Amino acid sequence: MKFILEHTITETFLKRVKSTPEQVAFRYKPQGPMGPGKWMDVSFAQFYGECQEFSRGLMALDVQRGDRIALFSNTRYEWSLSDMAILGAGAVTVPIYASSTSEDACYILKHSEAKVLIVENARNLLRLFETEGMETPESSAVKSIILLDPPGKSEAKQLEKCPNFQFLNFNEVKERGHENTKIPPSRFVDHLGKAKRGDVLTICYTSGTTGIPKGVVLTHQNLMSVISDCVKVLGKHINPKKEVILSFLPFSHILGKVESMTIYAVGWQQVFAEGPDRLLSNLQEIKPTILFAVPRTFEKAYQLIRSSVRDSSFVTRELFRWAYDIGTEYAAVTEQEGKPTKTLLLSYLLAKSLVFGKVAQRFGGRLRFSICGGAPLPKELGEFFRNAGFLILEGYGLTETCAPVTLNTPERVRFGSVGRPLPDVTIKIEKDGEILLRSAKVFREYYKMPEETAEALQNGQHKWFHTGDIGSIDEDGYLHITDRKKDLIVTSAGKNIAPQKIENLVKTHTLINQFVVLGDRRNYLTALVTLEREQIIRYANEHHILFSEYSELVKNPRIVTRIQRIVDAINKRLAGYETIKKFAILPNEFTIQSGELSPSLKVRRRFIHDKYSSVLDSLYRENSPGGTHATRYTQ
């Protein structure tokens, strides 16, 4: 059987286990006191057995049908196991980003009324206890805390100071489930098999770019609609027996959630990356055929490639420039369904052999396509990696739509767009440009937020969902995203400007890390800029720019002038009212911990505006000088 698509994800899982029990489903490296071990292979049947044990262990902790269980961890094998075990106990998974601030994590725990907290390690758990209001069980519904990794000696002593909670480690819960004689093994399969399409699958909290996180209630129907539609449009490009997926996206992110569950429908092999610092070596070792990724993955790879080329010999630099130009010309011809000349075709094949083939090897050499979402992908990056031999299939979706509602496909790719609607999806554009959706993928409600639910799902759940995104549909049916409705900048002259359009133009520059455009109700646009620390230090050393501290370096006039040239080049591609008139270089990058980014790495524009108000005010003073933040007029 090629694909399995039942009414619920749990039925799909049970049928997958029955259909291909001995097939290797997962590979991972167990973490231990001596560091990562060897790759472990887990068949679908073995996975089922472990899920059943852990699930019965949860039932022994008095987990009842409908209870919420929070899962606060990075992506790893135990995440997938815990998720299915939670469903097997009749409960609902509440994912929490491992990168969440302790305040956000505590808010989600309290708001969801989670009964059990599964947390990756004692370090993250102790972070929560430092937050006001998490010292006792009475401050939340949490009664039991399960640690995926056992605590060290010092951490165990710290946890002893919190005697009101029941602490267990992952293996202890599995052992309880294995030895439990009061709860029959059949209860696990009964819960999985009796789930209905409309039953709650998960409550995924949005990362809160404009306010407090909202709990998005998603059902089995929502997820199965996404998986079914993806199989319809991508199925002929997937061979379940040969596909290898390298998983590194947070499974707390909705795209990661879909990735984590698609294995049961498709039956491919899922390998868990060892972590961000090991991703490049894992790509080389595992040689994945398909990736789920976000644009930042490819932006970083592209910047590393450009930096490597820049440090190479003159011949190598010229060869790369020639190959890039040939690839661009070839893409322009084939994108219009034209036929390249023999000279262009031979040149492209040579460029692919000498240059682009080496790029493909950085991703393992077998990658055919990547499903990409979460942020806009610069068009030139899509074209560059297509020349390297694999496609980045950009899509569009929200937590509220259980991930993609539009998607580019291998035979229908339009870089710069987020693809065409999936089969079950209907889209219309309001007069103000807002994207409205109707689909079985649309969420049920915001948990315990009826007013916000009514605002988003006007005229009822199965009517139009107001996405809050601005976009347009071209003559061929491809959707183009402009910006978030709440992020649109309206200048004092009444001009409506989409900041993401401008910010996307900067993403391929190797010296710039983050670039945030601001200027709402002002008479011109400004930008706050952070730099790629390693790249800018290397640039300074190459150009003999002396400095003692990094904060001093970013204020250096020669560095400011270099960034000025990049801004000037961007401005030439913009209408006059869209150009950046002044910018400030900040000494520290925006992070989740410092509040400028959401856990899904989206820019919190309003927070940034308020936090750096004094810097911004200086950019809007007449004849404002340089100074501590290296402000600068543009030409």
N, C-alpha and C positions, 0 to 999 in steps of 0.2 A: 504494500500500500504506500503510495507516494505521500499524500497529505491526509491528515486527519482533522476534520472540522465538525465538531459536534455543537450542541446548543450552548454548552458551558465550557469554560476552560478546564474544569475539574473532570467532566466527562471525556474531554479530549485527552487529558493526562492519563486517565485510566485505560483508555483504548490504546494510547501509545505504548504503555507498559505491556499490555497484552499482545500488541502487534509486534514489537521489536524488543523483547525483554533483555536479550543478551547484547544488544548493540551498545557500544560505548557512547554515553550521553555527555558526560562531563569529564574534564581534566582540570586538575588544580594541584598546586604545591602546598601541602600542609605547613602552617607556621608553627615553629617550635622554639625552645630555648636556645638551640644551636643554629637557628636560622632556617630558611626555607629548605625543605627536603626535595625528594625526587617527584616528578610528575605522577600523580595518582589517577588511574582510570576508573570511572564509575559507570556501570551499565544502568539502563533504565530500571531494571529489576532491583539492583542494589540500592539505587536512589529511592525507589518506592519503599523498600524495607526500612531504610534510615528515616524517611519521612514519617512512616507509620509509628516507629518507636518514639520519635520526638513529639509527634502529635499526641500520642497516648500519655506522654509525660506532661504535656500541657493540660490535658484533661484531668490528670491527677492533681494539678494545681487549681482545680475547680474552674477551669475555663469553660464557659457555657456558650451555647449558640448565640451569635450576635455580639459577643464581647469584642472589644477592640484590643489588639496587641500591637504595641509600637516596636518598630524594627529600626534601630539607630546604628547603622554600620556602613562601612564601605562595601563595594561590590566584591563578593567572594562566594565560594561554593555554599557556605552555610547560610548565606542570604537566600538563595533559591530554595534550599532545603527547608529553612524556617518558614518561608512564605507558603509553600505547599502544605507544610505541617499545620500551619495556622488555619488554612482552609479546611484541612481534614478534621480539625477540632470544631468546625462550624463557626469559627471566629472570623474577624475582619482585620486585615493587615493595615497598619498606619505607618508608612515609611517616613523616616526622618533623615535628612541629609547628614552624613557624617561631618560635613563642613559647616553645619548650622551653628549659629551662635548659641550659647547655653540658654539665653533668654528665649529665642525662637523655639528651641527644642522643648523647654519647659512649658511654653505656651501651648504647643501642640499636644503634649502629654496631658495637660489639664483640660484643654478644650475637647479633646477626643475622648476623655475619660478612659484612657487606656488602663486595662487591668494588669497587664504584664508588660514589662519593658525588656526587650532583647537588645543588648548593647554589645558593641564589638569588644571593648576592653575597659579596664578599670580607669584608664586615663580619661576617656570620654565621660565615663560615669561620674568621676570625681569632679569634673567640670560642672556637671549639673548640680551637684551638691553645694557648689560655691554660689549658686544662684539663690537669691532670696525666695523662700517659700517652698523649697524642695527638701527641707531637712527631715520631714516626717511624712508618713503615708497619708496623714489626714489632709495634707496640702494638695493631694491629687488622688486619683483612684488607683494608682499603682500599688499593688500588694507584693508582687514577686518580681525580682530582677535576675535575668539570666545573662551571664557573661560568655561570649563566644570564645574568648581567650582567657585562660585562668589568670588571676592577678598575681603579681610578684609579691614577695614577702612584705615589702614596705607598703604596697598598695593594699594588701590584705589587712594590715594593721589599721590603715586609715578607714577601711570599710567597717571594721569592728566598732568604730565610733558611731555607726548608723544602725543600731540593733533593731530598729523598728521595721526594717525591711527584711524580707526573706531573700537571701542571695544564693544562687546556684550557678554552676557552670554548665556549659552546653552538654558535655558528656554525662553529667549527673542526671540531667533531665532525660536524656536518651535511655540511660540505665533504668530510671524509674518507669519509663514507658515499657521497656523490654520485660521488666520483672512484674509489672502490674497485672494482677489476676482479676481485679474487680472490673476493669474496663476491657471488654472483648475487642480483639483486633478488628472485628467487623464494623465497629462504630466508626472507625476511620474511613473505610470505603463507603459506608452508608452516607456519611456527611458529604463526601465528594460526589457520589452518584445521585443524590437527591437534590442537589443545588438546582435552582431554576434560573432562567435567563435574566429575570429581573432582580435576582438576589444581589446584595451588595458584595462586591469583590474586594474593594479597597477604598480607603479614604486618603487621597493624595493631597497634601497641603501645598498650595501655590507658594512660591518663594517670596511673595510680598514686596514687589518693587515699589508699590505706591501706598502700602498700608500693612495691616496685620495679615498674617497668612490666613487663607480661606481653605477649609476642608472640602475638596471636590469629591463627591460621592459617585463612584463609578461601579457599574454593574458588569456581570458576565456578558450581557448582550453588548455593552459598549466595547469590551475588549475583543470579543469574537467577531464583531462587525469589522474592526480594524484588521485583524489577522486574516479574515476571509477575503477582504478587498485586496490586501497586499498579495495574497496568494493568487488572486485573479489576474493582477497586473504584472506580477513578477514570477509566477509559478514556472513558466516555461524557461526561465533563466536559472532555475535552481535545481540542482541534483542532490537530494538529501543524503545520499550515500557518500558524496564526495565533499560536501561543504564543511568547512571548519570556520567557526566564528571565534574571534578573540574579544572577550568582553572586558571593557574597562570603564564604560559610562556608569555613572551612579544609577543603581536600580531604583533609587528614590525619585529620579527624574522620570517623567512619563515615557520618554522614548526608551530609557533603560528598562522600565517596567514591561513595555511591549516586547523588547528584546528578550527579557528573562522568560517570558511565557511562550514565545513563538516556537521554541524548541519542541514543545509537545505537539504542535500542529505539523511541523516540518520534519522533525526527526534528525536534524543535523547535529554535529558535534560542537559543544560549547566549551571553550577553554577560558579559564579565568586568568587575566593578566596579574602579575605579581604586585603591581603598583605603578604609579606614574613614572617613578625613576627607572623602572625596568621595562617600560613599554617598548622602547626601540629594540632592545635585545629580544623581548618576547615576540615582536613582529618577525625578526630574523629567524627565530627558533621555531615558531609555530607555523609560519607561512599561511596566514588566513586567506580564505577565498572571498569572504564577505565581511565587512565591518559595519557596525553601527557607530556613528561618530557625530561630533559637533564641529562646526567650522573651525573653531580654535585649534583642533587637532591638525588640520591641514595648513592653517596659517602659520603655526609654529614650525611645521615641517618645511614649508616653503621658505621661511626666514632662515632656517638652518642651512638649507640648500644654497640660497643666495649668499649667505655669509661665507660658506665653504668655497663657493666659486670666487668670491671677491678676494679670498686669501690665496688663491691658486696662481699659477703662472699666467703670463699674458696670453699664451696660446690657448690655455684652458678657458680663460675668460672670453676670448673671442669665439671659441667653439661653442660655448654655452649661448652667447648672444646670437650667433648664427642659427643654432638649433631652435632657440626661442622664437626668432623671427619666422623661420620656416614653419614651425608648429602653428604659429598664429595665422600665417597665410593659408596653411592647409585647412585649419579649422574654419576660417572664414568662407572658403570655397565649399567644403563639405556641409557646413551648417545650412547653406542655402540649397543643399541637395545638388550641387554642381559637381562636375567631374574634373578632378585635378589634371593638369597636363602631366605628361610622362616625366618631364624634368622635375616638376614639383613633387610628384609621387616618389621618384627615386631619391630626391633630396630629403623628403620626410622620412623615408625608410632608413636612410643613412643617419639622420639625426636621432631616430629612435634607437638605433643600434649603438651609437657612440655616446649619447647623452641621456635620453629619456629612459633607456633600459636600466641605467644605474639608479635613477630615481625610483623606478619600480622595485628594485632590489631592497631599497630602504624599508619597504612595506612587506618584504618577504618574497616578492617575485610572483606570487600566485593570485594576488588580489584582482578581482574582476570589477567589483563595484562596492560602493559604500552608501548606506542609507544615512543621510545627514540632515539634521534639523536643530532647532533651538535658537538659531540666530542667522542673519543673512550671510551668505557665502559670496565673496567677490567673484564676479564673472570670470576674471582672468585666472583665478585659481582653478575653477572648474575646467577651463580650457587647458591650462598647464598640465594638470594631472590626467586629463584625457589623452594628451600627447604622450604621457608617461605610460599609458596602457591600461588605465582603469578609470571608471566613471564615478563621479560623486553625484549621487541622485538626491538632489535637495528636495525636501518636502516642507509642508507647513501643517502645523496643528498646535493645539494647546492642551494643557492638562484637562480642561473641560471637554475636549473632544477625544480624549484617550489617545493623544498623539496624532498621526497624520490624517488629514482630510484631503490633501493634495499631494502629488508625488510625481517627479520626473521618472521616466522609465528608460531602460537601455535603448529602446527603439524610438523614444520620443523625449529627447533631452533638449531643453532650452535653458542654457546657462543665464543666470540673472533672473530667472523665474523660479517659483517653487512648485512648478508642474501643473498638471491638470487635475480636476476633482476625481477622487476615487469613485467607483461605481455607485455606491450608496449615498453619495454626497450631492446636495444641491446648494449652490452659492448664488447670492445676489449682492449687489453693491448699492448701498443707500446713497441718497443725494449728497451727503457729506463725506462719502468715500468709505464709510465703515463696512466691513465685511460681515455679512450675515450668513449663517449656516443652518441647514436642516439635514439631519442624519440620525441613524440609530447609534452613532458614536457619541452623541451629545449626552453629557452627564445628567444625573437625576436631579441633584440639588447641591447647594453649599450646606455643609453640615451645620445645623443649628443657626442658619442665617437666612430666614425666609424673605426678608426684604431684598437682600443682595441676589437671592435666587430669582425673585420676581423681576428684578431689573434686567438680569442677564437672559432669562428665558421668558421673554414677553409673549403673551398669548398662550402660555402653556409649554410644557416640557418638549413636546414634539413639534412645536412651531419653530420660529426663527431664533437661533442663538446669536446674540449680539456679542461679537468677539472683542470689540474694543480696538481692533487693528484696522488700519487704513490701507486700501489697495485697489487694484484694477485688474480687469481681465482683458487680455489682448484678443485680436481677431481670430486667433487659433485656439482660444480657450485656456491659455496658460495664465495662472494667477501671479501677479507681481505685488509684493508687499512694500508699502511705502514706509510705514512707521506705526507705533502705537498711538492711538487717538489722544491719550493723555500726555504723550511726549511731544506732540506737535508744538512747535514754537510759533507764536504770533507776535511779530515785531510791533513796535509802536506805530509803524507805518501801515499796519494791517496786513502784512505779508505772512502767509502760512508757509512754514518751512518744516520739512521732515529732517530731523537731525541725523537719523540713521543713514540716510542717503549720503550725507557728507562724511560721516564717520567711516563708512565702508570703503571710501576712497583711500583711506590711510592704512588699511589693514595689511597691505603687502610691503610696507616700508619696514626695513629691518631695524631701524633705530628707534621706532616708536612702539611703545607697548600699548598704551591706552590713550584715547583721544575722545573727549566728551564735549559736545557742542552745547552751548547755552546762550540765552539771550531773549527769553520770553519777556515781552512787553518792554524791551529795550530797543534802541534805535539801530543796533547792529549786532552781529553775532561774535561771540568769543569762544575760546576753547581752553579747557584744562588738559594738560598733556603730561603723561608719564613716559619715561624712556626705558628701553631694554638695557638694563644695567650693564650686562656683560658686553653687549655690542657697543655701547657708548664709551665704556672704558677702553675697549680695544681701539675704537676710533680716536680717542684722545691720545693714546700711546703712539699710534701710527702717525699722528699729526703733531706730536711733540707738544701737547697741551699739558702743562703742569698743574697738579692739584693735590691737595692733601686729604680732602674729604669728598665723598660723592655729592653731598649737598652743595659743595663749592663748585664742583664740576658742572652741574646743571645750570649754574648761573653764569658760566664762562661765556663771554660775548661770541667766541668762535663756535661754541656749541649752539647757542641761540641762533646765530646766523645760519648754521647748517639746518636746523629745524625750520627756520624761516623759509629757506629754499623749498623744502617739502610743502609747506603751507602755500607758498606762492604757486607751486605747480598744481596743487589741488584747486586753488581759486580759479585758475584758468579754465577748469572744467565745469565751473558753476556760473549760474546767473549772478549778476551784481549783488542782488539783495541776499544771496546765499553765502557770499564769501566771508571768510573769517578775518575780521579786522584786527583783532589782537588775540594773543594767547599767553598763557602762563605755564611754565614748566615746573612741575611739583617734584620734590626730592624723593617722595615715597609713592609706590604704586597703590592703586585702589585694591582693596581686599575685602573678603567676606567679614573677617574679624573686625576690621576698622569701619565696617558698615556701608561702604560705597557699592558693594556688589551683593546680590542675592546669592543664596546657596547654589543656584543654577548659573551663576556668573553673569547675570543680567545687571545692567547698570541701574542703580537707584538714583535717578537723575535729581529728584527733589531733595533727597538727602545730601547729595553732592552740592547742590545749589546752596543749601542752608549751611553746610559745614564749612564751605569755602567762600562764604559771603563776603568776607573782607578782601579776599583776593579778587573776587569778581568786581566788587565795588571799585577797586583800584584800576581795573581794566576799562571802566566806564568814565573815569575822570578825564577831563580834557588834558592833553599833553602829559598823560601819565608816564612817569619815568620807568626805567628797568627796575631794579630793586631786588628784594629777597626772593621773589618768585620768577625772576627773569621774564618779565612782561615785555612785549614787543609789538610795535605796530607792523601790520602787513603793508605791502606796497599796493 
